[in-house]
Amino acid sequence: MTTLLRSIVLVFLLIYSGTTFAQTVYAGETTVDKATIAGLYLTLQGDGKQIEKDWETELQKYGRLSSSRGTYRVPNASISAISSEPINLISTVKSSRTSATIFAAFDRGNGNFVKAGDSGYSAAESLLKSFADNSLYGQEVRTAEGSFDEAQKNHQRMVRKGEQLQRSIEQNGKEKERLQKRLEENAKELEQLQKDIETNKVDQQTALTELENRKKNVEAVKAKKSN
């Protein structure tokens, strides 16, 4: 199928799913390296491992990313909507098969973390909500594409089966022609055998007559000696 058809199918699948992407982001705290830090939480339903990968990709947009035991850091993150100065971005992710919980802390320097009510909080909240929308949309697309690919594979299997059936029909037709030809040859062979049988009957009678004549000749020769 063409790329255009794939796109149309994906659009219909996404519309049909009726998924809304609005997600709740809330302020909270967590402990990283034995220190309590303030930040924002976001929990998303879906493939947790994939959401975590999406979040890693998101973090890489803001600077050099490093990670260790589920903690991600961008030491000099550039996020102008939150701060004109570099930000020490710290994040943790807890993921499962069905969800992922993201914690993100934005340190504007010297432990001055963005908190609810601070300038920049709204921008941080928007950053997480935007990520949530994009991540969930990506999940919907992947799910739709998976369904499309499965349907396409099934269609291809049906096409191959149809081609196989068509070849079988062609082979059957050729076999029928061979059998019909063989039947015609068999009929001609039978006809010839029947003719040969009639000829053989005549030949048998001729040979019997010849046998009787030779027998009489033998008897005649023997009779001469007796005389």
C-alpha positions in Angstrom: 0.0 0.0 0.0 1.1 3.6 -0.7 2.4 6.0 1.9 -0.8 8.1 1.3 -3.0 5.2 2.1 -1.1 4.4 5.2 -1.5 8.0 6.4 -5.2 7.9 5.7 -5.6 4.7 7.7 -3.6 6.1 10.6 -5.7 9.3 10.7 -8.9 7.2 10.8 -7.5 4.9 13.5 -6.4 7.9 15.7 -9.8 9.6 15.3 -11.6 6.4 16.1 -9.6 5.8 19.2 -11.0 9.1 20.7 -7.9 9.4 22.9 -7.5 12.8 24.7 -4.0 13.8 25.6 -4.6 16.1 28.6 -2.5 15.0 31.5 -2.2 16.1 35.1 1.1 17.5 36.3 1.5 18.2 40.0 4.2 19.6 42.3 6.1 17.3 44.7 9.4 16.2 46.1 11.7 13.3 45.8 15.1 12.2 47.1 18.1 12.0 44.8 21.6 11.2 46.2 20.2 11.5 49.8 19.0 15.1 49.1 15.4 16.1 49.0 14.6 18.2 45.9 11.4 19.9 44.7 10.0 19.4 41.2 7.0 18.2 39.2 5.5 14.8 38.7 3.8 13.3 35.6 2.3 9.8 35.3 1.5 8.4 31.9 -0.3 5.2 31.1 1.2 3.0 28.4 4.4 1.2 27.6 6.6 2.5 30.5 9.9 1.5 28.8 8.9 3.4 25.6 7.7 6.4 27.6 11.1 6.4 29.4 12.9 6.3 26.0 10.7 9.2 24.8 11.7 11.2 27.9 15.4 10.6 27.3 15.0 11.9 23.8 13.1 14.9 25.2 15.9 15.7 27.7 18.5 15.5 25.0 16.9 18.6 23.4 18.1 20.7 26.3 21.7 19.8 26.5 24.2 17.0 27.3 22.4 14.2 29.0 23.9 11.8 31.5 22.2 8.9 33.4 22.8 6.6 36.3 20.5 4.1 37.9 17.3 5.7 36.7 18.4 9.3 37.4 18.9 11.6 34.4 20.8 14.9 34.5 21.3 17.8 32.1 23.8 20.0 34.0 23.5 23.1 31.8 20.1 22.7 30.3 18.9 25.5 28.0 15.2 26.1 28.6 14.6 29.8 28.0 10.8 29.5 28.9 11.8 28.6 32.5 15.0 30.6 32.9 17.3 32.8 30.8 20.2 31.2 32.7 21.3 27.5 32.4 19.4 25.1 34.5 20.5 22.0 36.4 17.8 19.6 35.3 17.4 16.4 37.3 14.9 13.8 36.5 13.9 10.3 37.6 11.7 7.8 35.9 9.9 4.8 37.4 8.4 2.6 34.6 6.4 -0.6 34.4 4.7 -2.5 31.6 1.6 -0.3 31.8 2.8 3.2 33.0 5.7 5.5 33.8 6.0 8.2 36.5 8.4 11.0 35.6 9.8 13.4 38.2 11.6 16.5 36.9 13.4 19.1 39.0 14.6 22.4 37.5 17.4 24.0 39.6 18.1 27.6 38.6 21.2 27.6 40.7 22.3 26.9 44.3 19.3 24.6 45.0 16.8 27.2 43.8 14.3 24.7 42.4 11.2 25.7 40.5 8.2 25.2 42.8 4.5 25.8 42.5 3.8 29.5 42.5 7.3 30.4 41.3 8.0 32.2 38.0 8.9 29.4 35.5 6.6 26.9 37.1 3.9 27.3 34.5 6.5 26.9 31.8 7.9 23.7 33.5 4.3 22.4 33.7 3.7 23.2 30.1 7.0 21.4 29.1 5.8 18.2 30.8 2.3 18.4 29.5 3.6 19.0 26.0 5.8 15.9 26.4 2.9 13.9 27.6 0.8 14.9 24.6 3.6 14.0 22.2 4.4 10.7 23.9 0.9 9.5 24.1 0.3 10.6 20.5 3.4 8.6 19.5 2.0 5.6 21.3 -1.3 6.0 19.4 0.6 6.2 16.2 2.7 3.1 17.0 -0.4 1.2 18.0 -2.2 2.2 14.8 0.8 1.4 12.7 1.1 -2.0 14.4 -2.6 -2.7 13.6 -2.1 -1.4 10.0 1.1 -3.5 9.5 -0.7 -6.6 10.8 -3.6 -6.0 8.5 -1.2 -5.4 5.6 0.7 -8.6 6.4 -2.7 -10.5 6.5 -3.6 -9.0 3.2 -0.3 -10.0 1.7 -0.8 -13.5 3.0 -4.2 -13.6 1.3 -2.7 -12.3 -1.9 0.0 -15.0 -1.8 -2.7 -17.6 -1.1 -4.7 -16.3 -4.0 -1.7 -16.5 -6.3 -1.0 -20.0 -5.1 -4.6 -21.0 -5.7 -4.4 -19.5 -9.2 -1.2 -21.5 -9.9 -3.0 -24.6 -8.6 -5.9 -23.9 -11.0 -3.5 -23.5 -13.9 -1.7 -26.8 -12.9 -5.1 -28.5 -12.6 -6.0 -27.2 -16.1 -2.7 -28.5 -17.6 -3.2 -31.9 -15.8 -6.8 -32.0 -17.2 -5.4 -31.4 -20.7 -2.8 -34.2 -20.2 -5.5 -36.6 -18.9 -7.8 -35.7 -21.8 -5.0 -36.3 -24.2 -4.2 -39.5 -22.5 -7.8 -40.6 -22.6 -7.9 -39.8 -26.4 -4.7 -41.9 -26.8 -6.2 -44.6 -24.7 -9.4 -44.6 -26.8 -7.3 -44.9 -30.0 -5.2 -47.6 -28.4 -8.4 -49.5 -27.4 -9.8 -49.2 -30.9 -6.5 -50.5 -32.4 -6.5 -53.4 -29.9 -10.0 -54.3 -30.9 -9.0 -54.3 -34.6 -5.9 -56.4 -33.7 -8.2 -58.8 -31.9 -10.4 -59.2 -35.0 -7.2 -59.6 -37.2 -5.9 -62.1 -34.7 -9.1 -64.2 -34.9 -8.6 -64.4 -38.7 -4.9 -65.2 -38.2 -5.8 -67.9 -35.7 -8.3 -69.4 -38.2 -5.7 -69.2 -40.9 -3.1 -70.8 -38.7 -5.6 -73.5 -37.7 -6.3 -74.3 -41.3 -2.6 -74.4 -42.0 -2.1 -76.7 -39.0 -4.8 -79.1 -40.2 -3.4 -79.1 -43.7 0.1 -79.9 -42.4 -1.4 -82.6 -40.2 -3.1 -84.2 -43.2 0.2 -83.9 -45.1 2.0 -85.7 -42.4 -0.6 -88.4 -42.3 -0.4 -88.8 -46.1 3.4 -89.1 -46.0 3.2 -91.8 -43.3 0.5 -93.6 -45.3 2.9 -94.0 -48.2 5.3 -96.1 -46.2 2.6 -98.4 -45.0 1.7 -99.1 -48.6 
